[in-house]
Amino acid sequence: MNPKRYAVIVNPYGGNRRAIAIWEQVRPLFVEAGAEVVVYPTEHAGHGRELAESLDPSVTDAICVVGGDGSVHEVVNGLLAREDKAQFDLGIIPAGTGNTLHDHLGCHEPMSAAEIILRGKTHLIDVVRVTMPKECVYCVNIVGWGAVTDIARLAERLRLLGTVRYSAATLWQIARPIVRSVKLKLDDQSIEDEFQLVIACNTKKTGTGMLLAPRAEIHDGKVDLVVLRHASRWQMLQLFRSILDGSHLSLSFVENYQVSSFGIESRSCDALNLDGELMGNTPFSAEVLPQALKVFV
Ligand SMILES: Nc1ncnc2c1ncn2[C@@H]1O[C@H](COP(=O)(O)OP(=O)(O)OP(=O)(O)O)[C@@H](O)[C@H]1O
């Protein structure tokens, strides 16, 4: 039987404040389907996680997130942190500036995403658990270190530039690359060297449509790592141009691994990019939790 009782978590600030309007656009489909719906507009950052951690499984069958990558990340972390281990099917309706998991699962626009949810077909997807000394975070999209974090941090400071901020931050990073010496662990292998970028992908695309991991499958128990050691500015430029269509995997200086666990140890405390959010630090270890989350597809 299809779930009929949905808790709908809407981030009113998602997608430049369009999420409530998007929910109102798709709500009639839920009404027509006879679904029972309780709407929870989030009141503060972190609220989505609190809701997902505390919703009563005896009155809710599924959770729908109306928001972007940040909202999905919060809800996934709430679900996986539940003490009662209760499981809810997860539906995602794109309403953010970045909708990465939505795109990977074919939920490209709100109406078709709502139809997918109401159809009731589910699929199990992998989740990456990132363990740091003081916290544990679950990711469904990316775990990034190095240039990917430096670019995200700079882009945040350039918000006034709008979407151009990512290109501006990327060009700055190419002009002034930062190289760090770390120990990179890949399953049973350990590599000590200088690196510029390490990014583990659960989804094929990331950010604003970059095809970073064209071979990634979200239910294969593995993440696809893109690794760049000490590269020249020209090589960096080549990399950032070719990740738009996934052709970077054929560049000789770009390494690609498929692993079920990985981690980074560094002398400095380097920031991480977890599902597009700047949070967490090295050292960390990460492992793929195979098929840990049920989503509507
Ligand atoms: N009521 C709220 N007030 C402030 N922040 C909120 C609220 N509800 C949710 N948030 C935060 O907004 C963040 C971004 O949300 P979301 O991903 O849905 O939208 P977005 O448009 O893609 O955002 P961004 O591009 O800023 O990441 C979430 O990580 C969440 O913590």
The ligand as an ORCA input file, in Angstrom:
! r2SCAN-3c Opt
* xyz 0 1
  N      13.596     29.282      8.813
  C      14.873     29.262      8.466
  N      15.658     30.335      8.700
  C      16.951     30.338      8.312
  N      17.568     29.306      7.696
  C      16.841     28.219      7.442
  C      15.452     28.135      7.802
  N      14.991     26.932      7.407
  C      16.036     26.289      6.843
  N      17.139     27.046      6.861
  C      18.479     26.752      6.324
  O      18.542     27.109      4.956
  C      19.592     26.324      4.360
  C      19.493     26.300      2.850
  O      18.302     25.721      2.499
  P      18.013     25.004      1.096
  O      19.105     24.115      0.736
  O      16.637     24.450      1.202
  O      17.892     26.212      0.091
  P      18.884     26.846     -0.966
  O      18.145     27.906     -1.674
  O      19.456     25.778     -1.840
  O      19.922     27.462     -0.061
  P      21.452     27.818     -0.273
  O      21.683     28.066     -1.723
  O      21.613     29.014      0.592
  O      22.160     26.585      0.260
  C      19.469     24.981      5.049
  O      20.755     24.413      5.212
  C      18.814     25.276      6.384
  O      19.709     25.082      7.461
*
